[in-house]
């Protein structure tokens, strides 16, 4: 199961640059280096659709990826740690908040959390902000293949309790959780 027709649409930093379409949008939020680009490539089953970097903070714009004719993923800049100038990092908050506050097509936010470490303070802040949002929010625990099998059940419960929402484990490397995530994305169509 994947989105074989997925394609990159555009990058934007302000509303007049957003694509004009009728697709429903699901935003991907998470800290820098949580694996948002790997997530996009895995669910589309296409390497290189989203640029994957070893250096945190490479996504500095809002990237729109059409999964099909009805659904679009919106990859937001990562928050938290990133080796970029403070003025650029500070502008990301305004870019993210502007999109999340004013995009009519937005139907859900998918919060990606590193499954190895659990939610950060920034993740909890994002959840508090999203609690007042008019759209659905759900969480994905990324890098699940790197979580020891003996602690997976406990770790998933800890993440769910810390975020106050159900969490789906996911590995871009092994494909674990991919079908469940795609099923969740498709229900917005």
C-alpha positions as CSV (number, residue, x, y, z in Angstrom):
1,X,0.0,0.0,0.0
2,X,1.4,3.4,-1.0
3,X,0.7,6.5,-3.0
4,X,2.4,5.7,-6.4
5,X,1.3,9.0,-8.0
6,X,2.8,11.2,-5.3
7,X,4.5,14.3,-6.6
8,X,6.2,17.4,-5.2
9,X,4.1,20.5,-5.8
10,X,5.9,23.5,-4.4
11,X,7.7,25.1,-1.5
12,X,6.4,28.2,0.2
13,X,7.0,30.6,3.1
14,X,3.9,32.7,2.8
15,X,0.3,32.2,2.0
16,X,0.4,33.7,-1.5
17,X,2.9,31.0,-2.5
18,X,0.7,28.1,-1.3
19,X,-0.7,26.0,-4.2
20,X,-4.3,26.5,-5.3
21,X,-6.0,23.1,-5.3
22,X,-9.0,21.3,-3.8
23,X,-7.0,18.6,-2.1
24,X,-7.4,18.1,1.6
25,X,-4.1,18.8,3.4
26,X,-2.4,16.9,6.3
27,X,0.5,18.8,7.9
28,X,3.5,17.0,9.2
29,X,4.9,18.6,12.3
30,X,7.9,17.5,14.4
31,X,11.3,18.5,15.6
32,X,14.3,18.8,13.3
33,X,15.7,15.4,12.4
34,X,12.6,13.4,13.5
35,X,12.4,11.8,10.0
36,X,9.6,13.8,8.3
37,X,11.3,13.5,4.9
38,X,12.0,9.8,5.3
39,X,8.3,9.4,6.3
40,X,7.1,11.1,3.1
41,X,9.4,9.0,0.9
42,X,8.3,5.8,2.7
43,X,4.6,6.3,2.3
44,X,5.0,7.3,-1.3
45,X,7.3,4.4,-1.9
46,X,9.7,6.8,-3.7
47,X,13.2,7.7,-2.8
48,X,14.0,11.4,-3.3
49,X,10.5,12.8,-3.3
50,X,11.5,14.6,-0.1
51,X,15.1,15.5,0.5
52,X,16.6,13.5,3.4
53,X,19.6,15.1,5.1
54,X,21.8,13.9,8.0
55,X,22.0,17.6,9.1
56,X,18.9,18.8,11.2
57,X,17.0,21.8,10.0
58,X,17.3,21.4,6.2
59,X,13.6,21.8,5.6
60,X,13.3,25.6,5.9
61,X,10.1,26.1,3.9
62,X,6.6,24.5,3.8
63,X,6.7,21.8,1.2
64,X,3.5,20.6,-0.4
65,X,3.5,17.0,-1.7
66,X,0.4,15.8,-3.6
67,X,-0.2,12.1,-2.6
68,X,-3.1,11.8,-5.2
69,X,-5.9,13.9,-6.6
70,X,-7.6,14.2,-3.2
71,X,-4.8,14.4,-0.6
72,X,-1.7,16.5,0.0
73,X,1.0,16.2,2.7
74,X,2.4,19.4,3.9
75,X,5.9,19.1,5.4
76,X,6.5,21.9,7.9
77,X,9.9,23.1,9.0
78,X,11.2,21.2,12.0
79,X,11.3,22.9,15.3
80,X,13.9,22.6,18.0
81,X,17.5,21.9,17.3
82,X,19.0,23.0,14.0
83,X,22.3,24.5,12.9
84,X,21.0,27.6,11.3
85,X,21.2,31.2,12.2
86,X,18.8,32.2,15.0
87,X,16.9,34.8,12.8
88,X,16.1,32.0,10.3
89,X,15.0,29.6,13.1
90,X,12.9,32.3,14.7
91,X,11.1,32.9,11.4
92,X,10.0,29.2,11.2
93,X,7.6,29.7,14.1
94,X,5.7,32.4,12.2
95,X,5.7,30.4,9.0
96,X,4.4,27.3,10.8
97,X,1.8,29.2,12.8
98,X,0.6,31.2,9.8
99,X,0.0,27.9,7.9
100,X,-1.7,26.1,10.8
101,X,-3.9,29.1,11.6
102,X,-5.1,30.1,8.2
103,X,-5.1,27.2,5.7
104,X,-8.7,26.3,4.7
105,X,-7.7,22.9,3.1
106,X,-6.0,21.7,6.4
107,X,-7.9,18.8,7.8
108,X,-5.3,17.2,10.2
109,X,-1.9,17.5,11.7
110,X,0.3,14.5,12.0
111,X,2.9,15.0,14.8
112,X,6.0,13.0,14.3
113,X,7.9,12.1,17.5
114,X,11.2,10.1,17.7
115,X,10.2,6.7,19.0
116,X,13.6,6.2,20.6
117,X,13.4,9.2,22.9
118,X,9.7,10.1,23.2
119,X,8.3,13.6,23.1
120,X,10.5,16.6,23.8
121,X,9.4,19.8,25.5
122,X,8.9,21.3,22.0
123,X,6.6,18.4,21.1
124,X,4.5,19.0,24.2
125,X,4.3,22.7,23.4
126,X,3.1,21.8,19.9
127,X,0.4,19.5,21.3
128,X,-0.8,22.2,23.7
129,X,-1.1,24.6,20.7
130,X,-2.8,22.0,18.6
131,X,-5.3,21.2,21.4
132,X,-7.1,24.5,20.4
133,X,-7.0,23.8,16.7
134,X,-10.2,23.0,14.7
135,X,-8.7,19.9,13.0
136,X,-7.8,16.4,14.0
137,X,-4.3,15.6,15.4
138,X,-2.6,12.2,15.6
139,X,0.9,11.1,16.4
140,X,3.5,8.8,14.7
141,X,6.5,7.4,16.6
142,X,9.2,7.4,14.0
143,X,12.5,5.4,13.8
144,X,10.6,2.5,15.4
145,X,13.1,-0.1,14.0
146,X,15.7,1.5,16.3
147,X,13.6,0.9,19.5
148,X,14.5,-2.3,21.3
149,X,11.7,-4.9,21.0
150,X,11.6,-5.4,24.8
151,X,10.6,-1.8,25.5
152,X,8.3,-1.1,22.6
153,X,5.0,-1.6,24.4
154,X,6.1,0.5,27.3
155,X,7.6,3.2,25.1
156,X,4.4,3.4,23.0
157,X,2.3,3.8,26.2
158,X,4.7,6.5,27.5
159,X,4.5,8.5,24.3
160,X,0.7,8.2,24.1
161,X,0.3,9.3,27.8
162,X,2.8,12.2,27.3
163,X,1.0,13.5,24.2
164,X,-2.6,12.6,25.3
165,X,-3.3,10.9,22.0
166,X,-3.0,7.6,20.3
167,X,0.4,6.9,18.6
168,X,1.2,4.7,15.6
169,X,4.7,3.2,15.5
170,X,6.4,3.7,12.2
171,X,9.7,2.8,10.5
172,X,10.7,4.3,7.2
173,X,13.5,1.7,7.1
174,X,11.6,-1.5,7.7
175,X,8.1,-0.4,6.6
176,X,6.6,-1.2,10.0
177,X,3.4,0.7,10.5
178,X,3.3,2.0,6.9
179,X,-0.1,0.3,6.0
180,X,-1.7,1.6,9.2
181,X,-0.5,5.2,8.6
182,X,-1.7,5.1,5.0
183,X,-5.1,3.8,6.1
184,X,-5.3,6.7,8.6
185,X,-4.3,9.3,5.9
186,X,-6.9,7.9,3.4
187,X,-9.7,8.3,5.8
188,X,-9.6,12.1,5.3
189,X,-10.5,11.7,1.7
